[in-house]
Amino acid sequence: MNCLSGYSIDGLTYPSISKVLASNPQRMSAIKSSALHGRRLSSAEAKRRGSAVHEALRSFIKTGECDLEDRYLCYWYQLQELLNLLEPQVLWSDGPLDPSLSHLEQDNHACVWSSKLRVQGCPDLFGTVGGVKVVGELKTGTVPFINHYPFKQFHEYWPYYKFATAALQLAGYCFCLEETVGFRPEAGIIMNVMPEANQLFILEADELAKYKAKFKKLTRDFFKGEGCAYTMQDNF
């Protein structure tokens, strides 16, 4: 298995943050727990839905309009409710919106990266909310997340794992944004939109710092597990 499959930056290939997260040893337990929540969409169907809502968000922020298939409108209505609440000032939505960041997009691929962690990724959004610098993650699904795991309640592990993975994703983006853009998020935002409900989780600075430490360890374990000589900087 090639642990370096990813995007090339300055001649070096960095694995994606998503690839690192997929190496989480807790993932198999989460998949088993997910079976207790009934039928799930195929990964291809879920990806189509997520891509459609993400594209609608980017279009809406840029133009104030969006074109979305009827079957996904229920997700959009839930997302718009959160946007009205947050009133974010967005610099990036799946790619640069601010002209000063345009150099981070080439050949329809946009990303930020960390040469210290040796990872790259494309945040769903970052900007400010009420003057606070934030990085955000948008999820579409049918199951509500929970931000803690009730001990021995295995049926609740899947909703918790989904939240924790989103939080780790935000942590990875923090490293990349700080290094590539000089943008240091003060909080993380997770938006989970479902057909008839939505959830908003805000990770304050102290909680975000805990997930950053966890992401750093997961990244180190990822490279060790792949038996790859190309690793994150030893002194980081």
C-alpha positions, 0 to 999 in steps of 0.5 A, a space after each residue: 500500500 502506498 502511504 504517499 498517495 495524495 496530492 503533490 506539493 512542491 514535488 512532494 506527495 502529501 496524504 490527505 487528512 481524510 486518508 489519515 483519519 481512515 487509518 483510525 483503529 477505532 473505525 472498525 468498531 464504529 462501522 459495526 455500531 453503525 449497523 445498529 442504526 438501520 440501512 445506510 446509504 452506499 458510500 457513493 450515494 452519500 458522497 453524491 449528496 454531500 458533494 451536492 450540498 457542499 457545492 450549493 453552499 459555495 454557490 450561495 456564499 459567492 452569489 446568494 443563489 444555489 441550484 440543488 436537486 429537489 431530493 437534497 433541498 431538505 438538507 439545504 433548508 436545515 443548513 440555511 437555518 444554521 447559516 442564518 444563525 451564524 452569519 459567517 464571514 467566509 474566506 473559503 468554502 471548499 476553495 478560496 473565495 478571498 482573492 488573496 487565497 487564489 494561489 491555493 487553487 490549481 487545476 480545480 484542486 484547492 488545498 492547504 497543507 502542513 509540511 510539519 505534519 506532511 498532510 494536506 486537505 481542503 476545509 469545508 469553510 473558514 472565516 469569522 463568526 462574530 469576529 472570532 476566527 473559525 474553521 467549519 465542517 459540514 456533514 450531511 446524514 440521517 443520524 444525529 451526532 453525540 459529542 460524548 460516548 456513554 460507556 458500554 452503550 455500543 449503539 451510541 458509538 457510531 454517532 460519537 465516532 462521526 462527531 469525533 472524526 469531524 472534530 479531528 478533521 477540523 484539528 488537521 485543518 487547523 495545522 494546515 491553515 496556521 502554516 499555509 495561510 497564517 490563519 489560526 482558528 480560535 474555534 471549530 464549528 461542526 454542522 450536521 444537517 439531516 432531512 428534518 433536523 440540524 445540529 451545531 457543535 462549537 469547539 472552543 479553543 481548549 477542546 480544539 487543542 485536545 483534538 489537535 493533540 489527538 490528530 498529531 498522534 494519529 498522523 504519527 501512527 499513520 506513517 509508522 503503520 504504513 512503514 513509510 520512511 517519509 514522516 512528519 518532522 520529528 521535532 514537531 
